[in-house]
Every structure is written in structure tokens, then in C-alpha cells.
């Protein structure tokens, strides 16, 4: 049994990671910005819930103070940001940069003494870094930054392994399920496999990165070859 901490584990892919790990008997701690939601979801999946706000990094260490030894750390917390350089929202940009770069780093910093030589970390990026769209100014930037963070952590924390998963369009995720079917259909035609990635596909990729002891400092894309479309 592994102790698994899923930061951002109460919705979407993060929730599916937490549910999968708890279902096979791992000791799972999951987090949300909201303490009540964290507790409610944790009870549902058989985990422990904590309130952690990645956008408030000065509070992260105290929020994680009661977490003991960590075998597997998944930082899946994300925020949707529609930001164009022509109509630049500085406050929104600062929040996302803080959440995904400073917040991710502070989680690792706060837990560094509770990681061990066999621990593994998976960070979440995204394909906007390779295929930006109007409004992806900050999203594309921070997802590219996650690569540098991965490399830095892998060197500094060695032999702890650090990898990144970059989901593409995840068709059954809450975000994409809210899109019109014609949008999803068009995206399928652009994907060589003819199907969109699923949350189960991403969870499987995360599990592989956590468990394969020879995979380190790797960016794993889960998009069905969408970038080739």
C-alpha cells in the first residue's frame, strides 16, 4: 500500500486519480481549496481530505503540516484562464502563474522531508504549450514552465523521480463535456486515433509515471496524436 497525495483531487482527472488509488487500497489524501468539499469527496472515495489553495502559496506548508510520509505525489490542481495579450488581465495571469508554478513548487518544498528515495512526483501540464489558441497566453506559458520545473526538481530531489503528464483534449472530462457535440466531433476528426483521450487514459498514464522506477524527467503526452492533426 502506498501513501498517495493528490493535490487538486476533488474534481476532473485529479478526482479520478484519487478514486483509482483509493479503490486499490492505497492510503489517499486529497485536497481542494474548500475544506467542506475536500471532506465530502474524501468520504465518497475512501480518502482523507485537506484544504489547500495553490494560489495562496504562503499557506501551503501549514495546510500540509499533518501529512506524513509521501510515496506518490500528484499535483493536478489547475485553473482555466482565458487571457489574450491584446486584452491582458494581469490579475488573472498572476493567479495562474502563482498557482501552477509557485504553488506546485511550494507543495514539493513543504513535503521535501517527507519524501524518500522511492518517492515519485507527477505534475500536470497541458498541450496548450505546443498548440496555443486565442486566450491561451498564460496557459501556454505556464504549461511550458512546468517542463523546467520538472527538470529542476528531478535534479535537486534525486533519486526522487519527477515526471509530467500533458493531457490533450479529454473528451469525458467535465470541462470538455460542457462543450457542444459538434466541437468534440471536429476534434475527433483532427485526432489520428479517431477518439479523444479519456480521463481513464490520463489516470493510466499517471499510474505508469508513478510506478515505473526507470522513468524520470519525462513529459508524457496523452492526446491520441492530436498534435499531428
C-alpha positions as a printed Julia matrix, in Angstrom:
229×3 Matrix{Float64}:
   0.0    0.0     0.0
   1.3    3.45   -0.96
   0.58   6.81    0.64
  -0.7    8.98   -2.2
  -1.3   12.73   -2.01
  -3.42  14.18   -4.83
  -3.38  17.97   -4.81
  -6.48  19.07   -6.7
  -8.18  15.74   -6.15
 -11.85  16.66   -5.85
 -12.83  17.14   -9.48
 -12.0   16.04  -13.01
  -8.88  14.0   -13.6
  -7.48  14.6   -10.13
 -10.58  13.05   -8.62
 -10.27  10.02  -10.9
  -6.64   9.57   -9.82
  -7.66   9.71   -6.16
 -10.6    7.35   -6.72
  -8.44   4.81   -8.57
  -5.71   4.81   -5.94
  -8.17   4.52   -3.07
 -10.03   1.75   -4.88
  -6.97  -0.46   -4.97
  -6.23   0.08   -1.29
  -3.75   2.95   -1.26
  -3.78   5.42    1.64
  -5.01   8.53   -0.18
  -5.04  12.16    0.88
  -6.76  14.55   -1.5
  -7.05  18.32   -1.45
  -9.42  21.05   -2.53
  -9.42  24.8    -1.99
 -12.59  24.28    0.05
 -12.4   22.24    3.26
 -16.03  21.1     3.14
 -15.67  19.88   -0.43
 -12.41  18.12    0.4
 -14.04  16.27    3.3
 -17.16  15.35    1.32
 -15.27  13.98   -1.67
 -12.76  12.2     0.55
 -15.57  10.35    2.34
 -17.06   9.37   -1.01
 -13.85   7.78   -2.33
 -12.41   6.48    0.94
  -9.67   9.05    1.45
  -8.71  11.89    3.76
  -9.45  15.48    2.73
  -7.46  18.66    3.27
  -7.95  22.29    2.24
  -5.02  23.56    0.14
  -5.13  26.6    -2.13
  -2.27  26.55   -4.63
  -2.9   30.22   -5.39
  -2.05  31.09   -1.76
   1.43  29.56   -1.5
   2.3   31.15    1.84
  -0.41  28.98    3.44
   0.53  25.67    1.82
   3.11  24.46    4.35
   0.72  24.86    7.26
  -2.08  23.16    5.32
   0.13  20.12    4.67
   1.7   20.0     8.15
  -0.18  16.86    9.21
   0.64  14.85    6.08
   3.18  12.2     6.92
   5.43  10.16    4.64
   4.53  10.54    0.95
   5.21   7.77   -1.54
   3.37   9.22   -4.54
   2.6   12.91   -5.05
   0.28  14.01   -7.85
  -0.19  17.75   -8.32
  -3.22  18.04  -10.57
  -4.62  21.4    -9.49
  -5.35  23.62  -12.5
  -7.26  26.79  -13.28
  -8.91  27.81  -16.55
  -7.67  31.19  -17.78
  -8.83  32.99  -20.92
  -6.2   35.68  -21.39
  -5.06  37.41  -24.56
  -2.02  39.64  -24.84
  -4.21  42.19  -26.64
  -6.59  42.29  -23.66
  -4.22  41.32  -20.88
  -5.72  40.64  -17.45
  -2.73  40.96  -15.13
  -4.57  39.77  -12.02
  -5.76  36.59  -13.78
  -2.28  35.97  -15.16
  -0.65  36.41  -11.77
  -3.11  34.0   -10.2
  -2.43  31.24  -12.72
   1.35  31.71  -12.67
   1.28  31.65   -8.87
  -0.99  28.59   -8.73
   0.84  26.41  -11.2
   4.48  27.4   -10.82
   4.9   28.85   -7.33
   2.12  26.73   -5.82
   3.35  23.48   -7.34
   6.89  24.23   -6.17
   5.82  25.14   -2.65
   3.92  21.86   -2.27
   7.14  19.99   -3.02
   9.14  22.31   -0.78
   6.72  21.79    2.11
   6.84  18.0     1.71
  10.53  17.58    0.92
  11.42  15.97    4.27
   8.51  13.53    3.92
   9.61  12.23    0.54
  12.04   9.32    0.39
  14.34   7.73   -2.17
  11.5    5.68   -3.66
   9.01   8.53   -3.89
   7.64   9.74   -7.22
   6.02  13.01   -8.27
   3.74  13.68  -11.23
   2.98  17.26  -12.26
   0.19  18.28  -14.63
   0.92  20.37  -17.7
  -1.16  20.61  -20.84
  -0.96  20.73  -24.61
  -1.57  24.48  -24.93
   2.2   24.83  -24.66
   2.52  23.13  -28.06
  -0.73  24.19  -29.69
  -1.83  27.53  -28.23
  -5.2   29.03  -29.04
  -6.6   32.56  -28.7
  -6.82  33.16  -24.97
  -4.02  30.73  -24.06
  -1.38  33.38  -23.42
  -0.86  32.46  -19.77
  -1.9   28.82  -20.01
   0.65  28.1   -22.75
   3.35  29.92  -20.81
   2.86  28.14  -17.51
   2.5   24.71  -19.09
   5.84  25.25  -20.8
   7.21  26.34  -17.43
   6.14  23.07  -15.84
   8.75  21.35  -18.01
  11.51  23.46  -16.5
  10.14  22.83  -13.03
  10.16  19.08  -13.66
  13.78  19.12  -14.77
  14.86  21.26  -11.84
  13.08  19.11   -9.27
  14.36  15.86  -10.79
  17.93  17.09  -10.39
  17.55  18.64   -6.96
  15.47  15.87   -5.39
  17.28  12.88   -6.94
  16.73   9.96   -6.55
  13.08  11.03   -6.18
  11.55  10.75   -9.66
   9.65  13.68  -11.17
   7.6   13.46  -14.37
   4.9   15.46  -16.15
   1.7   14.38  -17.87
   0.34  16.62  -20.63
  -3.32  15.77  -21.34
  -4.75  16.89  -24.64
  -8.48  17.18  -25.18
 -10.01  14.84  -22.59
 -13.44  14.25  -24.05
 -15.21  12.93  -20.94
 -13.79  15.49  -18.51
 -16.26  17.98  -17.01
 -14.72  20.88  -18.95
 -14.98  19.24  -22.36
 -18.32  17.55  -21.65
 -19.79  21.03  -21.37
 -18.8   21.78  -24.97
 -21.23  21.27  -27.89
 -21.03  17.85  -29.51
 -20.1   19.43  -32.85
 -16.95  20.83  -31.22
 -15.97  17.4   -29.9
 -16.77  15.78  -33.24
 -14.48  18.21  -35.05
 -11.7   17.48  -32.58
 -12.1   13.74  -33.17
 -11.56  14.26  -36.89
  -8.28  16.03  -36.06
  -7.08  13.14  -33.9
  -5.3   10.24  -35.67
  -6.85   7.63  -33.36
 -10.34   8.91  -34.18
 -11.17   9.19  -30.48
 -10.48  11.75  -27.8
  -8.44  10.93  -24.74
 -10.45   9.88  -21.7
  -9.91  10.53  -18.03
  -9.15   6.81  -17.64
  -6.38   7.18  -20.24
  -4.81  10.03  -18.27
  -5.13   8.17  -14.97
  -3.38   5.18  -16.55
  -0.56   7.47  -17.72
  -0.2    8.97  -14.24
  -0.09   5.5   -12.71
   2.65   4.47  -15.14
   4.74   7.53  -14.3
   4.36   6.9   -10.59
   5.21   3.21  -10.68
   7.87   2.7   -13.35
  11.09   3.21  -11.45
  13.19   3.89  -14.55
  11.04   6.71  -15.94
  12.32  10.07  -14.74
  12.18  13.66  -16.06
   9.8   12.57  -18.85
   6.93  14.53  -20.38
   4.18  12.1   -21.32
   1.59  13.35  -23.8
  -1.89  11.81  -23.7
  -3.75  13.14  -26.73
  -4.18  10.34  -29.26
  -1.71  12.09  -31.58
  -3.82  15.25  -31.68
  -0.76  17.44  -32.21
  -0.26  15.73  -35.56
  -3.72  16.7   -36.74
